[in-house]
Amino acid sequence: MKIVAMVGSNRKESYNMKLVQFMQNRYAGKVDIEILPIDQLPMYNEDDELNPPEVVKEIRAKIMASDGILFATPEYNGSISGMLKNAIDWFSRVEKVMVKKPAMIVGASMGALGTVKAQLHLRQILNAPGVATLTLPGNEVFVGSVHEKIDAQGNLTDEPTVQFIDSVVTNFVSWTESFKVTADVK
Ligand code: FNR
């Protein structure tokens, strides 16, 4: 299964990026996770959407070819980052490649609530008509106090968190597979 990931932080030592890289390694073989370079996107401008920069076309094609999308969101002032919103805005227009794609959300922060507010906003945004992902219900991955759960090598060391993410990924894979079966039958 091919999954593309949008990580909402462009910080070098981003915990959300480390979390997705950990998932990339841990689930290799079961899920192929490709991290999209959304930090390379220019600021969305409606004037450019019919003739977008090359990077928009490249990422758009990768989303189109994927079986689903993994969103990893930091929490910025109680919401998602501008960078993640910018990416969602680009791909919600013209070809609308996120529509009906299965989506899974994770988020990490140093606070106790682990991006709860950001994820609530993200679910609302993903419900907009131009986005309209099929977002995995329940299965909410909030990694709070993340600085105590990831070691210097980027390994997620908190065993209950790892086991929980294992179960969510298993749910996401079988849920996403069920859409493929339905599509084949039709
Ligand atoms: C934050 N941070 C933050 N944390 C939180 O739990 N709730 C919040 O509302 C905010 N707001 C916020 C705003 C801005 C502008 C910044 C830069 C940071 C802290 C944030 O969660 C922390 O920096 C994370 O480590 C960011 O994720 P990455 O970069 O580690 O993936």
Residues whose N, C-alpha, C, O or C-beta is under 5 A from the ligand:
A	BS01	FNR	S9 R11 E13 S14 Y15 N16 M17 P74 E75 Y76 N77 G78 A108 S109 M110 G111
